[in-house]
Each structure stands twice: as C-alpha cells, then as structure tokens.
Amino acid sequence: MLNGLAFAPFLLSSLFAAGQKAPIRITADLSDAPRKLYHAEVDLPVKEGPLTLTTPKWIPGNHRPTGPVDDITGVVFSVDGKPIPWRRDDVDLYEFHVTIPKGVTTLHAHLDCIVTARISQKMAVLEWEKLLLYPANTPGKEIPIQPSLIVPAGWGIGTALQPEGSGSYPVPAAGAAGKSAITNFAVTNVEQLEDSPVITGEYFHEFPLAPEITPKHYIDVVSDAPEDSQLRPSVLAEVSNLVREASVEYASHHYHVYHFLLTLSDIAGGEGLEHGQSSDNGVGEKGFADDNHQLAESDLLSHEFTHSWNGKYRRPYNLYQTDFEKMQQGSLLWVYEGMTQYLGNVLAARSGLKSQAQYRDMLAMSAAQLDNRPGREWRSTEDTAIAASILRGGNPAWSNWKRGQDYYQEGELLWLDADTLIRKQTNNQKSLDDFLKVFLGLNGDTGPEIVTYNREELIKDLNAVTPYDWATFLHERVDLINPRADVAGIEQGGYRLVYQDKPTKSERTEAAAGGPRRGGPDVWYSIGVRVSTEGLIGDVRWNSPADKGRLAPGYKILAVNGHIYSSDALRDAIKTAKGKTEPIHLIVQADTFVSTFDLDYHDGERYPALERVAGTPAFLDDITKPRTTPEKAPADSEKKSEEE
C-alpha cells in the first residue's frame, strides 16, 4: 500500500532559504496508541538565557480554545541527557519557562499525551497540537520544523505531509520491540504542521481520485474492521466526481496534494475538521457501507473539502491569527462555515453523494429547524458567530431558545438566497458560481497560503457579478433580529417550505440508518419536544404546546393517554387529537416526583418538506445539477433515482 504524494516540493516562501535557522525536530511515537498514549521527542535549537515555550491553544477550525494542554503529561526538559528545571507560567498555563545554560544550542523535550478520542485498538489520528512545543510569541509560519513518525508495526499512514526524499512511502516495516521503522517528513513550519494531521491504522487503504485532475487527490481510509476500509466503488466514483465538481466550481486549487482522511469506527468517534491539504473525517463503522448510512454523512467530505478554499485559503481577517495563542474572532463565521455549509450540500448533490431529491429534503429539515428556533427573536445570526466559542458543546436544554451554532444553517440559507437572487436578477445567466471564481479562485492555483478577507471585499465581489445593494442584503440577514428564517432562496428557487403529515423518505432513511434525527419520534414541529425512545425529554421548543403545558428538558414521559409511553403511543395520541378539543394527557416524572400534564394541541403530525411551485423557475434544480460529466457509479446505489 502506498501513500501517493507525487508533487513538487513545498516551498515555504523564503523561510528555508540559505542562512535560516535550523528547524525544530519532532518525533511523534504512536506505538502506544492502543493504550491511548502518544509520546514525543522534541529537539529545539536554542541560545543561552531565558526561553518561553508553548503548546497550541486556539486550534483553527475548532472555533474555541481546545488546545489539549490538560492531556499533556510527562514533560521533561534536558540538556546533554541531564534534566533541567522548568516552570509553568502563572497566567498563560500553556507556556513553559526554562533557562538555557551557557554554551547550549539544543534543548531536548520529552512529553506524553493522554488521548481520549479518535483512537481505538486498530487506528489512531494524530493532530499535531497534541505533541507540539515551540517558542512562544512567534508566528508559526516563521518556525521551521521537521516531523518524524513512529506507528505500531504494520500500520499504514495517511497524511498530506511529504515524505523526505521520496514521492511516496509504504506501510512502515517493523522495527525494534514491535514498533515500525521511523518515517521522516520534509521540513515544514509549525503553522503547516498543525494543519497536517495523520491517520494510521492496521486496516489502511489509499485510493487515488479523479486521476485526470492536477494536483493529485487521494482518499485514505482506516477502520476497525478490515472490510470497512474497502470503500464501495460507488463511493469512490462519487468522491472522484466531487473533486471534479470542486475544481470547476472554484477554478483553482490551493494545495500541492489533497488527502481526504477517513476513519470508520464506532469507537474512535466522529469528526469533521478542515485542513488546507487534507481533511479529517470520522464517521461510524458503517458510515459509507450502504446508501442509507451514507445519507447522514453525505455532505461531510464535500463540506470539509470546500474549506480548503473557504476557511483555509480565504479566511476572515479577524479569525486568522499568526500564532495559536491569540483568540480567533468569529464574526464572519456565517461566511467561513455558512457558505461552506451551502456549497458542501450543493457539491454533494452535484457529485452524487446524495440525490437532488435528498438535497431538497435535507434543506427542508434545515430550514424548518431554523424557522422554529425561537431564540432568533432576541439573538442575531452575527451574534451566534461572535459567540461561537461559548456556544459549541454545552447542555442541549432550551438550546432552541439560547440558539447554538446557527451560523452554519443560517449561512446556508443566506447564500442560497444570494445565489437565487443573482439568477433572478440576470435571468439565470449568472449565479453565485461567478462570485466563487473571483472570491475563492483569487490568484489561481497556489500552494497552501492564507489570504484574509472582510465584509467589504464580499460586497465588492458580489457587485462585480451583478450590481445590487449587497451591503443592505447582508446587514438585514446577518446583523438584525429576524424572527423567521430566510426562506427567500427556497422560494426564488421554485419551491416552498411546507409541513405534511408524514416524514420525507430522506428523513425516514436517515433515522433508520442511525443519523442525527434518530432516537425517538419527531414531534418537534407538532407538540414541540425532542424525546428519546425511552421518553426522556432533551429539549422543549419555547412557546410550543409542550412549553405552554409546562414540560421541561430532563422530564421523562411515563404514559400517554393512559398507555405506557412509546414512540408509537405518542404519535398515535397526536394523530387522535387532530381536529378535536380533548388535550393529550401525559404522566411525567420530574426528578423524583410524578405529575400529570395536559397538552392543548390539535393540528396533527407535522414534518417539513419542499413543495414545487408550478410556473416558477426551478433554480434550485439548476443549482444542484452536475457541472461536469459525472463518473457513473456502479449499480450498488439506489439513491440516484429521482423517483423517490
């Protein structure tokens, strides 16, 4: 098995020109990965006197300070094999202070990391911040570093890092004590190394994609079971189509090689994290095993791939910081993430990872969720972006009133609105595609660079496509309070958001395959609760019948209309109450108390869908049509039919 990396050497501007300082050398040892431990040996060029070293704090793409300093242990600094004292900073706990003795030019550091996610007995993911140590208060792109890697014997390696002195590397051979031989990579810088994760595993496969496209693209896969890393031919065809569609859509590439890194595991956990020359994608063991499971993950690869252009190459001016210690400001995340959410779903449909009908079904669910988010009555979309670092994670209770990372889906609707508006203004002669070629295709093909932008540039580039009051357009949708979701793009696209008494086929498929909407009946748009199959209420929609009936997150429904609670019993009660006056009777446990509650709801089941508006241009269908000649997927896929 080879990790294909045939590309021109990575030139880091003038960083490694003659006369530049020697690089840090870091060897990451993952041979203890099955025990959930990583180790590192780091040699740093130093000079006499006080030195402050740091580990990363603000990790790009995480939108909050997630540096794993609390998992770093076993830290020992030494000179010529003899330990020297160190002290953690009293204020910045990510910093270590040491004093370098006279005449010393190299400081050695050993550190270990306790790894709690993205790891199993058969695979591991290395995000380099887990082991990085480098001079503080220095831009990462100015710090040269040469990485090396040790993994368990026989494990394959997937990464966009360039092997030293070679265009490819095999599965490492076994070395001493069951470790693999060391793999050395070419010198890079700290900023790029942190942006270059590694996946490794016993069941490793690498597949080339769209071989006619330059630069080269690969998908590297590791899994807990040997059969899972052998991706279906249809998936490989669709991801190859994705490469072709993105190359046309963005008219540029900002990498020397691109690797989709994919882990398939029910143990290692999920992930979707963008990088300039790769993406870290983690799904369940059977996430791509069949079309039904794939639907829930259908935009993951396309979303993270799009980030190579939008988020990594073009980055908000106040989000990008030259080191990992400064706070990343999120006010433009409705572009970084919101536009990517829109384009990731569109490219998934164009490439065949999901069908056009599935795209519309999923868009309906997203729009309905936002339109039933009462927190929008007090919080703007921009505020969800500014507050991203405090909105990630947390308790789901009353999250619809608090709002979460809505800049993703709000941005998706906003950029659909912009796309269909441009089409409407130009009689479908221009579209957001024209804007993207200017905005994301800036300077044509480049290496992994970072070019920042602000709102003024967005407005200028939109006006270059078609003159309009784009400043007001963005201000009204982003900065102001909007009690209702922006469904103008759906309506300009020839459809409307409606509610019907049965879920769409896509919603049923996703739920049955264990997607995000699994685990209990979907009664959010009827009585207004998210409830598990066991009756536990996770959230209550503000001002819904459930809220007015005084239910709360954390309560547990024990019985419905005199019957022991079940998903079917709750749905039957909602159906029976339609058009009548008798309330739905519940017996509910709250803490250690049991009470009765009545819900005054009589409108039946409600599930979101998009309905075609006759006699209007079907821009939404135009948007999701392939721009290239798609590679035909083998016949193991049934989802391509629009008859669903």
Secondary structure by P-SEA (a helix, b strand, c coil): cccccccccccccccccccccbbbbbbbbcccccccbbbbbbbbbbcccbbbbbcccccccccccccccccccccccccccbbbbbbcccccccbbbbbbcccccbbbbbbcccccccccccccccccccccccccccccccbbbbbbbccccccccccccccccccccccccccccccccbbbbccccaaaaaabbbbbccbbbbbbcccccccbbbbbbbccccccccccaaaaaaaaaaaaaaaaaccccccccccbbbbbccccbbbbbbcccbbbbbbcccccccccccccccaaaaaaaaaacccccbbbcccccccccbbbbccccccccaaaaaaaaaaaaaaccccaaaaaaaaaaaaaaaaaccccccccaaaaaaaccccccccccccccccccccaaaaaaaaaaaaaaaaaaacccccaaaaaaaaccccccccbbbbbbcaaaaaaaaaaacccaaaaaaaaacccccccccaaaaaaacbbbbbcccccaaaaaaaaacccccccccccccccccccccccccccccccccccccccccbbbcccccccccaaaaaaaaaaaccccccbbbbbbcccccbbbbbbccccbbbbbbbbbccccaaaaaaacccccccccccccccccccc
